[in-house]
Amino acid sequence: MAKPVWTAERTGRALVKSLLPVRSRLAHKGDFGKVLLLCGSKGLAGAAMLAARAALRTGSGIVYLGVPEAIYSICAGACASAVVFPLACDAEGKLSLDAVRALEARLSGMDAVLFGCGVGQSEELQLLLKRLLQNCRMPLVLDADGINLLAQHMDVLRGSKCPVILTPHDGEFRRLGGNPGAKDRVFEAMRFAAQTKTILLLKGHRTIITDGLNVYRNTTGNPGMATGGSGDVLTGLIASLLCQGADAAQAAALGVWLHGRAGELLAQKMSAYCASPQELLTQGLSLAFLELLET
């Protein structure tokens, strides 16, 4: 029998456990990768800190967090386990094009990169994203403002030399040129991923992850996840799994399942009303990992 032209897989516990990077008892921090997070701006330091803490809580060997100089002291004091470093910023406290040289000097030693959580919008940030896409050779996750910057100049993807993971909700997907209200949501996600040569993580009640050919449909999560900061935790988690060696599409599928399951387990303890992104980090993720590893 001929193989189907595409495959779809329900993201369940057995699949997720098989995708989880193995942690050897003989390993050291160098075996679990280096991840670079470029996040935050004046007034949005929290997004950077949530993403960094998620990467730390998910097993990255070393987490590097590059933030605008304007918020460096805030982030450095709050993320003691990460290597936090300042980057040049404009008068509004957003990363500026002057940060390019320092940023590019860091790239070669990284295993994964995350750009976008709380960075804001500006012409210089658009140019910074373009340079990042041209010079990055490892998996790159674009989230939040990173997606909104990309939406203004989708042509910059043509210069990309790395796997790019996009994590839009419906509004961001529409700005990227997708149709979140399509009758066949899976087909629309596949069409977009194939056309843009990206891995698409289309958030929703049943999040869809696809590289244009293979599809994962997530089964975890609850309404308690629909709160500001939850997406920052998710993308930090995915970036961490990438730097530990997971395949791009599989890291996205694994990250979404773990994130959603953490929310479910947390809601059982404190209800969906009280399960904040902070509790996801301090309690939910550890519960999800323990459950997964024990089954």
Solvent accessible surface area in square Angstrom, and as a share of the most:
residue,aa,sasa,rsa
1,M,241,1.08
2,A,93,0.72
3,K,183,0.78
4,P,95,0.60
5,V,122,0.70
6,W,102,0.36
7,T,70,0.41
8,A,59,0.45
9,E,84,0.38
10,R,171,0.63
11,T,0,0.00
12,G,15,0.14
13,R,89,0.32
14,A,87,0.67
15,L,34,0.17
16,V,0,0.00
17,K,80,0.34
18,S,87,0.56
19,L,28,0.14
20,L,29,0.15
21,P,28,0.18
22,V,133,0.77
23,R,125,0.46
24,S,62,0.40
25,R,240,0.87
26,L,169,0.84
27,A,32,0.25
28,H,120,0.53
29,K,134,0.57
30,G,47,0.45
31,D,79,0.41
32,F,25,0.11
33,G,7,0.07
34,K,73,0.31
35,V,0,0.00
36,L,0,0.00
37,L,0,0.00
38,L,1,0.00
39,C,0,0.00
40,G,0,0.00
41,S,4,0.03
42,K,138,0.58
43,G,72,0.69
44,L,87,0.43
45,A,11,0.09
46,G,36,0.35
47,A,15,0.12
48,A,0,0.00
49,M,27,0.12
50,L,21,0.10
51,A,0,0.00
52,A,0,0.00
53,R,67,0.24
54,A,0,0.00
55,A,0,0.00
56,L,52,0.26
57,R,115,0.42
58,T,9,0.05
59,G,16,0.15
60,S,14,0.09
61,G,19,0.19
62,I,35,0.18
63,V,0,0.00
64,Y,32,0.12
65,L,0,0.00
66,G,0,0.00
67,V,0,0.00
68,P,0,0.00
69,E,102,0.46
70,A,52,0.40
71,I,3,0.01
72,Y,77,0.29
73,S,87,0.56
74,I,96,0.48
75,C,0,0.00
76,A,34,0.27
77,G,66,0.64
78,A,39,0.30
79,C,4,0.02
80,A,96,0.75
81,S,90,0.58
82,A,12,0.10
83,V,66,0.38
84,V,20,0.11
85,F,14,0.06
86,P,63,0.40
87,L,4,0.02
88,A,30,0.23
89,C,33,0.20
90,D,42,0.22
91,A,113,0.88
92,E,116,0.52
93,G,2,0.02
94,K,41,0.18
95,L,1,0.01
96,S,6,0.04
97,L,61,0.30
98,D,118,0.61
99,A,2,0.01
100,V,11,0.06
101,R,208,0.76
102,A,52,0.41
103,L,4,0.02
104,E,52,0.23
105,A,80,0.62
106,R,78,0.28
107,L,8,0.04
108,S,104,0.67
109,G,45,0.43
110,M,18,0.08
111,D,64,0.33
112,A,0,0.00
113,V,0,0.00
114,L,0,0.00
115,F,0,0.00
116,G,0,0.00
117,C,0,0.00
118,G,8,0.08
119,V,0,0.00
120,G,10,0.10
121,Q,64,0.28
122,S,31,0.20
123,E,140,0.63
124,E,67,0.30
125,L,0,0.00
126,Q,36,0.16
127,L,88,0.44
128,L,2,0.01
129,L,3,0.02
130,K,87,0.37
131,R,97,0.36
132,L,1,0.01
133,L,1,0.00
134,Q,70,0.31
135,N,59,0.30
136,C,0,0.00
137,R,142,0.52
138,M,23,0.10
139,P,29,0.18
140,L,0,0.00
141,V,0,0.00
142,L,0,0.00
143,D,4,0.02
144,A,28,0.22
145,D,24,0.12
146,G,0,0.00
147,I,0,0.00
148,N,31,0.16
149,L,3,0.01
150,L,1,0.00
151,A,23,0.18
152,Q,93,0.41
153,H,88,0.39
154,M,50,0.22
155,D,70,0.36
156,V,22,0.12
157,L,21,0.11
158,R,203,0.74
159,G,26,0.25
160,S,29,0.18
161,K,119,0.50
162,C,16,0.10
163,P,59,0.37
164,V,4,0.02
165,I,0,0.00
166,L,0,0.00
167,T,0,0.00
168,P,0,0.00
169,H,84,0.37
170,D,58,0.30
171,G,21,0.20
172,E,11,0.05
173,F,0,0.00
174,R,148,0.54
175,R,129,0.47
176,L,8,0.04
177,G,56,0.54
178,G,8,0.08
179,N,79,0.40
180,P,10,0.06
181,G,65,0.63
182,A,24,0.19
183,K,212,0.90
184,D,83,0.43
185,R,62,0.23
186,V,18,0.10
187,F,127,0.53
188,E,16,0.07
189,A,0,0.00
190,M,19,0.08
191,R,85,0.31
192,F,7,0.03
193,A,0,0.00
194,A,59,0.46
195,Q,128,0.57
196,T,24,0.14
197,K,178,0.75
198,T,3,0.02
199,I,20,0.10
200,L,0,0.00
201,L,0,0.00
202,L,1,0.00
203,K,43,0.18
204,G,44,0.42
205,H,158,0.71
206,R,96,0.35
207,T,11,0.07
208,I,1,0.00
209,I,0,0.00
210,T,0,0.00
211,D,52,0.27
212,G,15,0.14
213,L,99,0.49
214,N,55,0.28
215,V,2,0.01
216,Y,23,0.09
217,R,108,0.39
218,N,5,0.02
219,T,29,0.17
220,T,14,0.08
221,G,27,0.26
222,N,37,0.19
223,P,117,0.74
224,G,10,0.09
225,M,29,0.13
226,A,93,0.72
227,T,64,0.37
228,G,72,0.70
229,G,16,0.15
230,S,7,0.04
231,G,23,0.22
232,D,18,0.10
233,V,0,0.00
234,L,10,0.05
235,T,0,0.00
236,G,0,0.00
237,L,0,0.00
238,I,0,0.00
239,A,0,0.00
240,S,0,0.00
241,L,1,0.01
242,L,6,0.03
243,C,6,0.04
244,Q,27,0.12
245,G,65,0.63
246,A,17,0.13
247,D,81,0.42
248,A,13,0.10
249,A,11,0.08
250,Q,61,0.27
251,A,0,0.00
252,A,0,0.00
253,A,0,0.00
254,L,0,0.00
255,G,0,0.00
256,V,9,0.05
257,W,7,0.02
258,L,0,0.00
259,H,15,0.07
260,G,4,0.04
261,R,37,0.13
262,A,0,0.00
263,G,1,0.01
264,E,39,0.18
265,L,22,0.11
266,L,0,0.00
267,A,22,0.17
268,Q,133,0.59
269,K,126,0.53
270,M,53,0.24
271,S,48,0.31
272,A,37,0.29
273,Y,211,0.80
274,C,78,0.47
275,A,9,0.07
276,S,39,0.25
277,P,13,0.08
278,Q,87,0.38
279,E,46,0.21
280,L,4,0.02
281,L,4,0.02
282,T,85,0.49
283,Q,57,0.25
284,G,0,0.00
285,L,1,0.01
286,S,44,0.29
287,L,56,0.28
288,A,0,0.00
289,F,35,0.14
290,L,99,0.49
291,E,39,0.17
292,L,0,0.00
293,L,103,0.51
294,E,136,0.61
295,T,89,0.52
